[in-house]
Amino acid sequence: MASIDISNVSKTYPGASAPSVSDINLSIRDGEFIVLVGPSGCGKSTLLRMVAGLEDITGGEVRIGDRLVNGVDPADRDIAMVFQNYALYPHMTVRENMAYGLKNRRTPPAEIATRVAEAARMLELGPYLDRKPRALSGGQRQRVAMGRAVVRQPAAFLFDEPLSNLDAKLRVSMRGEIRRLQKRLGTTSLYVTHDQLEAMTLADRLVVLNAGRIEQVGAPLDIYHTPASTFVASFIGSPAMNLIDAEIRGTRLHIGGADLPLGVNTAAQGQVTAGVRAEDLYLAADGLPFRIDFIEELGAQRLVHGHVEGQPLTLAVAPDVALSDAVHLAIRPGALHLFDTASGKRLPASGTGARPARATEEMAGATARPLL
């Protein structure tokens, strides 16, 4: 196991007008599970491939442990990769696929057998060791690919969207398997995905990338509750945070013709972008006039989509809440997020992003009716 240090790393492809990855600085602690998340084209896979040695680095340094690896071949970096395509040899059995890399490194046969047996036990592949890949399901093939990485006993695991080829139900179970395996082995891991739900459930820390740059680094819940920009607010969380054009006048927040108490301490005045999570809205006698467009029934909750003063908004409600076509909404105290309209960056505000206790919400007013 080893730490990974990425210092001022950039990548510009020949003929490109702008870098694909620009000035990335990231320190990954020994044994940490880091997830790189962002939309397609944000540079996350390029960054992972530079750590692996599959892409040349235009500028900066990558260290694995205390070793500078910029000029080191991928095979000599002491890392193991798991890709979205399983890359299994179809003519080999599961046992042979898992052992292949060790044989190439001239590992003694007895040690190979021990490592393969242990990996098969951890991944529940024992009954399939003598089968060919064509006789396995997609999830079993991905476990074989993981087993091939595990037997290497590398300093770090690198995962490049390993679950994107699986169906939704299988992705959920495989997420759990990957996380349990990483915790058990304690191996430093760098994981790439465009799926923010996958990122939230796997990571010790998230690295949110946008247009080749890091937007925010932090624990998943810290990023969820305190996004650093409108990009992060709209990307992390399902449903995405509601972002509404608003104006601060003194201690009041104006959204179109609606006037609300601000609920946070801030020096900002004038035009802002106001953010609020779907679960941080509740029914009130007056407040934001909300007209419902349609409802998503999800079983444990309902997502209600509509608009406020012509701007789209989504709220989450319990399945037994009765709603008319038009209602009024208020924002839970301390749950408002404020962003600069021009830059999209978070505005400093005491208490912003804090979710109050249910008792505090209910004390906010006798007319308030919490939705969840």
BARO-48800 format. One record per residue (C-alpha): x, y, z; residue in one letter. Coordinates in Angstrom, 1 decimal, always signed. Example, Ala and Ser with C-alpha at 12.3 -4.5 7.8 and 13.67 -1.06 7.14 Angstrom:
2
<atom <+12.3, -4.5, +7.8>, "A">;
<atom <+13.7, -1.1, +7.1>, "S">;
REM end
This chain:
372
<atom <+0.0, +0.0, +0.0>, "M">;
<atom <+1.1, +3.6, -0.6>, "A">;
<atom <+0.0, +7.2, -0.8>, "S">;
<atom <-0.5, +8.9, -4.2>, "I">;
<atom <+0.6, +12.5, -4.7>, "D">;
<atom <-0.4, +14.4, -7.7>, "I">;
<atom <+1.3, +17.8, -8.0>, "S">;
<atom <+0.5, +20.5, -10.6>, "N">;
<atom <-0.4, +17.8, -13.2>, "V">;
<atom <-1.6, +19.0, -16.6>, "S">;
<atom <-2.4, +17.2, -19.9>, "K">;
<atom <-2.6, +18.9, -23.3>, "T">;
<atom <-3.1, +16.8, -26.4>, "Y">;
<atom <-1.3, +17.7, -29.6>, "P">;
<atom <-3.3, +20.2, -31.6>, "G">;
<atom <-5.7, +20.9, -28.7>, "A">;
<atom <-6.6, +24.6, -28.0>, "S">;
<atom <-6.9, +24.0, -24.3>, "A">;
<atom <-5.6, +21.4, -21.7>, "P">;
<atom <-7.8, +18.4, -20.9>, "S">;
<atom <-6.5, +18.5, -17.4>, "V">;
<atom <-5.1, +21.6, -15.8>, "S">;
<atom <-3.0, +22.1, -12.7>, "D">;
<atom <-4.4, +19.2, -10.6>, "I">;
<atom <-3.1, +19.0, -7.0>, "N">;
<atom <-4.3, +16.0, -4.9>, "L">;
<atom <-2.9, +14.0, -2.1>, "S">;
<atom <-4.4, +10.5, -1.5>, "I">;
<atom <-3.5, +9.0, +1.8>, "R">;
<atom <-2.4, +5.4, +2.3>, "D">;
<atom <-5.5, +3.2, +2.3>, "G">;
<atom <-7.9, +6.0, +1.3>, "E">;
<atom <-10.7, +5.4, -1.2>, "F">;
<atom <-10.9, +8.5, -3.5>, "I">;
<atom <-13.5, +8.9, -6.2>, "V">;
<atom <-13.1, +11.2, -9.2>, "L">;
<atom <-16.5, +12.3, -10.4>, "V">;
<atom <-17.8, +14.6, -13.0>, "G">;
<atom <-19.6, +14.8, -16.4>, "P">;
<atom <-18.2, +13.3, -19.6>, "S">;
<atom <-15.2, +15.2, -20.9>, "G">;
<atom <-14.2, +16.7, -17.5>, "C">;
<atom <-10.8, +15.0, -17.4>, "G">;
<atom <-11.3, +12.3, -14.8>, "K">;
<atom <-10.3, +9.3, -16.9>, "S">;
<atom <-7.4, +11.2, -18.4>, "T">;
<atom <-6.1, +12.0, -14.8>, "L">;
<atom <-6.5, +8.3, -13.8>, "L">;
<atom <-4.6, +7.2, -16.9>, "R">;
<atom <-1.8, +9.6, -16.1>, "M">;
<atom <-1.5, +8.0, -12.7>, "V">;
<atom <-1.5, +4.6, -14.3>, "A">;
<atom <+1.1, +5.6, -16.9>, "G">;
<atom <-1.2, +5.0, -19.8>, "L">;
<atom <-1.1, +8.7, -20.7>, "E">;
<atom <+2.0, +10.9, -20.8>, "D">;
<atom <+2.0, +13.9, -18.4>, "I">;
<atom <+2.4, +17.3, -20.0>, "T">;
<atom <+3.4, +19.0, -16.8>, "G">;
<atom <+3.7, +18.2, -13.1>, "G">;
<atom <+4.6, +15.1, -11.1>, "E">;
<atom <+2.9, +11.9, -9.9>, "V">;
<atom <+4.4, +10.0, -6.9>, "R">;
<atom <+3.3, +6.6, -5.7>, "I">;
<atom <+4.6, +6.2, -2.2>, "G">;
<atom <+7.9, +8.0, -2.2>, "D">;
<atom <+8.7, +7.2, -5.8>, "R">;
<atom <+8.4, +9.7, -8.7>, "L">;
<atom <+6.7, +7.7, -11.5>, "V">;
<atom <+6.5, +10.2, -14.4>, "N">;
<atom <+8.8, +8.1, -16.6>, "G">;
<atom <+8.0, +4.7, -15.1>, "V">;
<atom <+6.3, +2.1, -17.3>, "D">;
<atom <+2.8, +1.1, -16.2>, "P">;
<atom <+3.9, -2.4, -15.4>, "A">;
<atom <+6.5, -1.1, -13.0>, "D">;
<atom <+4.3, +1.3, -11.1>, "R">;
<atom <+2.9, -1.4, -8.6>, "D">;
<atom <-0.7, -0.6, -9.5>, "I">;
<atom <-3.6, -2.7, -10.7>, "A">;
<atom <-6.4, -1.5, -12.9>, "M">;
<atom <-10.0, -2.5, -13.3>, "V">;
<atom <-11.8, -1.3, -16.4>, "F">;
<atom <-15.4, -1.1, -17.5>, "Q">;
<atom <-14.8, -3.8, -20.1>, "N">;
<atom <-13.6, -6.8, -18.2>, "Y">;
<atom <-10.7, -7.6, -20.6>, "A">;
<atom <-10.7, -11.3, -19.8>, "L">;
<atom <-9.0, -13.8, -22.0>, "Y">;
<atom <-11.9, -15.9, -23.4>, "P">;
<atom <-9.8, -19.0, -24.0>, "H">;
<atom <-8.6, -19.1, -20.3>, "M">;
<atom <-10.5, -20.3, -17.3>, "T">;
<atom <-11.3, -18.0, -14.4>, "V">;
<atom <-8.3, -19.5, -12.5>, "R">;
<atom <-6.0, -18.9, -15.5>, "E">;
<atom <-7.2, -15.3, -16.0>, "N">;
<atom <-6.6, -14.5, -12.4>, "M">;
<atom <-3.1, -16.1, -12.3>, "A">;
<atom <-1.9, -14.8, -15.7>, "Y">;
<atom <-0.3, -11.6, -14.4>, "G">;
<atom <+1.5, -13.4, -11.6>, "L">;
<atom <+2.9, -16.0, -14.1>, "K">;
<atom <+4.3, -13.2, -16.2>, "N">;
<atom <+6.1, -11.9, -13.2>, "R">;
<atom <+7.5, -15.4, -12.5>, "R">;
<atom <+5.8, -15.7, -9.2>, "T">;
<atom <+6.3, -19.3, -7.7>, "P">;
<atom <+3.4, -21.6, -8.6>, "P">;
<atom <+2.6, -22.4, -4.9>, "A">;
<atom <+2.2, -18.7, -4.2>, "E">;
<atom <+0.1, -18.2, -7.3>, "I">;
<atom <-2.3, -21.0, -6.1>, "A">;
<atom <-2.5, -19.5, -2.6>, "T">;
<atom <-3.2, -16.0, -3.9>, "R">;
<atom <-5.8, -17.1, -6.4>, "V">;
<atom <-7.6, -19.3, -3.8>, "A">;
<atom <-7.7, -16.4, -1.3>, "E">;
<atom <-9.1, -13.9, -3.9>, "A">;
<atom <-11.6, -16.5, -5.1>, "A">;
<atom <-12.8, -17.0, -1.5>, "R">;
<atom <-13.2, -13.2, -0.9>, "M">;
<atom <-15.1, -12.7, -4.2>, "L">;
<atom <-17.1, -15.9, -3.9>, "E">;
<atom <-15.6, -17.2, -7.2>, "L">;
<atom <-14.7, -20.6, -5.9>, "G">;
<atom <-17.3, -22.6, -7.8>, "P">;
<atom <-16.4, -20.8, -11.1>, "Y">;
<atom <-12.6, -21.2, -11.1>, "L">;
<atom <-12.7, -23.8, -13.9>, "D">;
<atom <-15.2, -22.0, -16.1>, "R">;
<atom <-14.5, -19.9, -19.1>, "K">;
<atom <-15.7, -16.2, -19.1>, "P">;
<atom <-18.5, -17.0, -21.6>, "R">;
<atom <-20.1, -19.2, -19.0>, "A">;
<atom <-20.3, -16.3, -16.4>, "L">;
<atom <-22.7, -13.4, -15.9>, "S">;
<atom <-21.7, -9.8, -16.2>, "G">;
<atom <-21.3, -9.4, -12.4>, "G">;
<atom <-19.2, -12.6, -12.2>, "Q">;
<atom <-16.9, -11.4, -15.0>, "R">;
<atom <-16.4, -8.1, -13.2>, "Q">;
<atom <-15.5, -10.0, -10.0>, "R">;
<atom <-13.0, -12.0, -12.0>, "V">;
<atom <-11.5, -8.7, -13.2>, "A">;
<atom <-11.3, -7.5, -9.6>, "M">;
<atom <-9.8, -10.8, -8.5>, "G">;
<atom <-7.1, -10.5, -11.2>, "R">;
<atom <-6.2, -7.1, -9.6>, "A">;
<atom <-6.4, -8.4, -6.0>, "V">;
<atom <-4.0, -11.2, -6.5>, "V">;
<atom <-1.3, -8.7, -7.6>, "R">;
<atom <-1.3, -7.3, -4.1>, "Q">;
<atom <-0.5, -3.8, -5.6>, "P">;
<atom <+0.3, -0.5, -3.8>, "A">;
<atom <-2.9, +1.0, -5.3>, "A">;
<atom <-6.1, +0.0, -7.2>, "F">;
<atom <-7.2, +2.2, -10.1>, "L">;
<atom <-10.9, +1.8, -11.2>, "F">;
<atom <-12.1, +3.3, -14.5>, "D">;
<atom <-15.9, +3.2, -14.5>, "E">;
<atom <-15.9, -0.5, -13.7>, "P">;
<atom <-19.7, -0.8, -13.2>, "L">;
<atom <-20.9, +1.2, -16.2>, "S">;
<atom <-21.7, -2.0, -18.3>, "N">;
<atom <-23.8, -3.6, -15.6>, "L">;
<atom <-27.6, -3.2, -15.1>, "D">;
<atom <-28.9, -1.0, -12.3>, "A">;
<atom <-29.6, -3.7, -9.8>, "K">;
<atom <-26.2, -5.4, -10.3>, "L">;
<atom <-24.4, -2.0, -10.0>, "R">;
<atom <-25.8, -1.6, -6.5>, "V">;
<atom <-24.6, -5.0, -5.3>, "S">;
<atom <-21.2, -4.6, -7.0>, "M">;
<atom <-20.7, -1.2, -5.3>, "R">;
<atom <-21.1, -2.9, -2.0>, "G">;
<atom <-18.7, -5.7, -3.0>, "E">;
<atom <-16.0, -3.1, -4.1>, "I">;
<atom <-16.3, -1.1, -0.9>, "R">;
<atom <-16.2, -4.2, +1.4>, "R">;
<atom <-13.2, -5.5, -0.5>, "L">;
<atom <-11.3, -2.2, -0.3>, "Q">;
<atom <-12.0, -1.9, +3.4>, "K">;
<atom <-10.8, -5.4, +4.0>, "R">;
<atom <-7.6, -5.1, +2.0>, "L">;
<atom <-6.9, -1.4, +3.0>, "G">;
<atom <-5.5, -0.7, -0.4>, "T">;
<atom <-5.2, +2.9, -1.7>, "T">;
<atom <-7.9, +3.3, -4.4>, "S">;
<atom <-8.6, +5.8, -7.1>, "L">;
<atom <-12.0, +5.3, -8.7>, "Y">;
<atom <-13.5, +7.1, -11.7>, "V">;
<atom <-17.3, +7.5, -12.3>, "T">;
<atom <-19.8, +9.9, -13.8>, "H">;
<atom <-22.5, +8.5, -11.5>, "D">;
<atom <-22.8, +10.9, -8.5>, "Q">;
<atom <-24.8, +8.3, -6.5>, "L">;
<atom <-22.0, +5.7, -7.0>, "E">;
<atom <-19.5, +8.3, -6.0>, "A">;
<atom <-21.4, +9.3, -2.8>, "M">;
<atom <-21.8, +5.7, -1.6>, "T">;
<atom <-18.2, +4.6, -2.3>, "L">;
<atom <-15.9, +7.5, -1.4>, "A">;
<atom <-13.9, +8.4, +1.7>, "D">;
<atom <-13.4, +11.7, -0.2>, "R">;
<atom <-14.9, +13.0, -3.5>, "L">;
<atom <-13.0, +15.0, -6.1>, "V">;
<atom <-15.5, +16.8, -8.3>, "V">;
<atom <-14.0, +17.7, -11.6>, "L">;
<atom <-15.3, +20.2, -14.2>, "N">;
<atom <-13.6, +21.2, -17.5>, "A">;
<atom <-10.3, +19.7, -16.4>, "G">;
<atom <-10.1, +21.4, -13.1>, "R">;
<atom <-11.0, +20.4, -9.5>, "I">;
<atom <-14.1, +22.2, -8.3>, "E">;
<atom <-14.2, +20.7, -4.8>, "Q">;
<atom <-12.6, +18.0, -2.7>, "V">;
<atom <-14.2, +16.7, +0.5>, "G">;
<atom <-16.2, +14.0, +2.3>, "A">;
<atom <-19.4, +13.1, +0.4>, "P">;
<atom <-21.8, +14.6, +3.0>, "L">;
<atom <-19.7, +17.8, +3.4>, "D">;
<atom <-19.9, +18.3, -0.4>, "I">;
<atom <-23.6, +17.5, -0.4>, "Y">;
<atom <-24.4, +20.0, +2.4>, "H">;
<atom <-21.9, +22.7, +1.5>, "T">;
<atom <-21.3, +22.7, -2.3>, "P">;
<atom <-18.5, +25.2, -3.3>, "A">;
<atom <-20.3, +26.2, -6.5>, "S">;
<atom <-23.5, +26.0, -8.5>, "T">;
<atom <-21.8, +23.3, -10.6>, "F">;
<atom <-21.2, +21.1, -7.6>, "V">;
<atom <-24.7, +21.9, -6.2>, "A">;
<atom <-26.3, +20.8, -9.5>, "S">;
<atom <-24.1, +17.7, -10.0>, "F">;
<atom <-24.0, +16.2, -6.5>, "I">;
<atom <-27.3, +15.0, -5.1>, "G">;
<atom <-30.4, +13.3, -6.6>, "S">;
<atom <-32.5, +15.2, -7.3>, "P">;
<atom <-30.1, +18.1, -8.0>, "A">;
<atom <-30.2, +21.1, -5.8>, "M">;
<atom <-32.8, +23.7, -6.8>, "N">;
<atom <-31.1, +26.8, -8.1>, "L">;
<atom <-33.2, +29.9, -8.4>, "I">;
<atom <-32.6, +33.5, -9.4>, "D">;
<atom <-33.2, +35.7, -6.4>, "A">;
<atom <-32.5, +39.1, -4.8>, "E">;
<atom <-31.4, +39.9, -1.3>, "I">;
<atom <-32.8, +43.1, +0.2>, "R">;
<atom <-31.7, +43.6, +3.8>, "G">;
<atom <-32.7, +40.5, +5.6>, "T">;
<atom <-35.3, +39.4, +3.1>, "R">;
<atom <-35.0, +37.1, +0.0>, "L">;
<atom <-37.1, +38.1, -3.0>, "H">;
<atom <-37.9, +35.5, -5.7>, "I">;
<atom <-40.1, +37.1, -8.3>, "G">;
<atom <-43.0, +38.5, -6.4>, "G">;
<atom <-42.5, +36.3, -3.3>, "A">;
<atom <-40.8, +37.6, -0.2>, "D">;
<atom <-39.2, +35.3, +2.4>, "L">;
<atom <-37.0, +35.7, +5.5>, "P">;
<atom <-33.4, +35.2, +4.5>, "L">;
<atom <-32.7, +32.7, +7.3>, "G">;
<atom <-28.9, +33.0, +7.1>, "V">;
<atom <-26.4, +35.7, +8.0>, "N">;
<atom <-24.6, +37.1, +5.0>, "T">;
<atom <-23.2, +40.4, +3.9>, "A">;
<atom <-24.4, +39.8, +0.3>, "A">;
<atom <-27.0, +42.1, -1.2>, "Q">;
<atom <-28.6, +42.3, -4.6>, "G">;
<atom <-28.8, +39.6, -7.2>, "Q">;
<atom <-27.8, +36.1, -6.1>, "V">;
<atom <-28.4, +32.5, -7.0>, "T">;
<atom <-30.4, +30.8, -4.2>, "A">;
<atom <-30.0, +27.1, -3.7>, "G">;
<atom <-32.2, +24.7, -1.7>, "V">;
<atom <-32.4, +20.9, -1.6>, "R">;
<atom <-35.7, +19.2, -2.4>, "A">;
<atom <-35.9, +17.9, +1.2>, "E">;
<atom <-35.4, +21.3, +2.7>, "D">;
<atom <-38.8, +22.7, +1.6>, "L">;
<atom <-42.0, +22.5, +3.5>, "Y">;
<atom <-45.7, +23.5, +3.1>, "L">;
<atom <-46.6, +26.8, +4.6>, "A">;
<atom <-49.6, +29.1, +4.8>, "A">;
<atom <-47.7, +31.6, +2.6>, "D">;
<atom <-44.3, +31.8, +0.9>, "G">;
<atom <-43.2, +30.7, -2.5>, "L">;
<atom <-46.2, +30.1, -4.8>, "P">;
<atom <-45.6, +26.6, -6.2>, "F">;
<atom <-47.5, +25.2, -9.2>, "R">;
<atom <-47.1, +21.4, -9.7>, "I">;
<atom <-46.3, +20.1, -13.2>, "D">;
<atom <-45.9, +16.4, -12.5>, "F">;
<atom <-45.0, +13.9, -9.7>, "I">;
<atom <-42.6, +11.0, -9.7>, "E">;
<atom <-43.7, +8.2, -7.4>, "E">;
<atom <-40.6, +6.5, -6.0>, "L">;
<atom <-42.3, +4.4, -3.2>, "G">;
<atom <-40.5, +5.7, -0.1>, "A">;
<atom <-41.0, +9.3, -1.3>, "Q">;
<atom <-42.5, +11.4, -4.1>, "R">;
<atom <-40.5, +13.9, -6.1>, "L">;
<atom <-42.8, +16.8, -7.0>, "V">;
<atom <-41.7, +18.9, -10.0>, "H">;
<atom <-43.2, +22.3, -10.7>, "G">;
<atom <-42.2, +25.9, -10.9>, "H">;
<atom <-42.0, +29.0, -8.7>, "V">;
<atom <-42.4, +32.4, -10.4>, "E">;
<atom <-41.6, +30.8, -13.7>, "G">;
<atom <-38.5, +28.9, -12.4>, "Q">;
<atom <-38.3, +25.1, -12.2>, "P">;
<atom <-38.2, +23.6, -8.7>, "L">;
<atom <-38.4, +20.1, -7.2>, "T">;
<atom <-39.3, +19.0, -3.7>, "L">;
<atom <-39.4, +15.7, -1.9>, "A">;
<atom <-42.5, +14.7, +0.0>, "V">;
<atom <-43.6, +11.6, +1.9>, "A">;
<atom <-46.0, +9.4, -0.1>, "P">;
<atom <-49.0, +10.2, +2.1>, "D">;
<atom <-48.8, +14.0, +1.7>, "V">;
<atom <-51.9, +15.3, -0.2>, "A">;
<atom <-51.1, +18.1, -2.6>, "L">;
<atom <-53.3, +20.4, -4.7>, "S">;
<atom <-52.2, +21.9, -8.0>, "D">;
<atom <-51.0, +25.1, -6.3>, "A">;
<atom <-49.4, +25.4, -2.8>, "V">;
<atom <-47.0, +27.6, -0.9>, "H">;
<atom <-43.6, +26.6, +0.2>, "L">;
<atom <-41.1, +27.8, +2.8>, "A">;
<atom <-37.4, +26.9, +3.3>, "I">;
<atom <-36.2, +25.2, +6.5>, "R">;
<atom <-34.2, +27.6, +8.7>, "P">;
<atom <-30.5, +27.5, +7.9>, "G">;
<atom <-30.9, +25.4, +4.8>, "A">;
<atom <-30.5, +28.2, +2.2>, "L">;
<atom <-27.4, +28.2, +0.0>, "H">;
<atom <-26.2, +31.4, -1.6>, "L">;
<atom <-24.0, +31.7, -4.7>, "F">;
<atom <-22.6, +34.5, -6.7>, "D">;
<atom <-24.7, +34.8, -9.9>, "T">;
<atom <-21.7, +35.7, -12.2>, "A">;
<atom <-19.0, +33.3, -11.0>, "S">;
<atom <-21.2, +30.5, -9.5>, "G">;
<atom <-19.0, +30.4, -6.4>, "K">;
<atom <-20.5, +30.0, -2.9>, "R">;
<atom <-21.1, +33.1, -0.9>, "L">;
<atom <-19.9, +33.0, +2.7>, "P">;
<atom <-23.0, +32.7, +5.0>, "A">;
<atom <-23.1, +31.7, +8.6>, "S">;
<atom <-25.3, +28.7, +9.0>, "G">;
<atom <-25.8, +28.0, +5.3>, "T">;
<atom <-26.2, +24.3, +4.5>, "G">;
<atom <-26.9, +23.2, +8.0>, "A">;
<atom <-29.9, +21.0, +8.4>, "R">;
<atom <-31.7, +21.7, +11.6>, "P">;
<atom <-33.3, +19.2, +13.8>, "A">;
<atom <-37.0, +18.3, +13.2>, "R">;
<atom <-38.0, +20.0, +16.4>, "A">;
<atom <-36.5, +23.3, +15.3>, "T">;
<atom <-38.3, +23.0, +12.0>, "E">;
<atom <-41.6, +22.5, +13.6>, "E">;
<atom <-41.1, +25.5, +16.0>, "M">;
<atom <-40.5, +27.7, +12.9>, "A">;
<atom <-44.3, +28.5, +12.9>, "G">;
<atom <-47.6, +26.9, +13.7>, "A">;
<atom <-48.6, +27.1, +10.0>, "T">;
<atom <-45.5, +25.1, +8.8>, "A">;
<atom <-46.2, +21.6, +7.7>, "R">;
<atom <-43.0, +19.5, +7.1>, "P">;
<atom <-43.2, +17.4, +4.0>, "L">;
<atom <-40.9, +14.6, +5.2>, "L">;
REM end
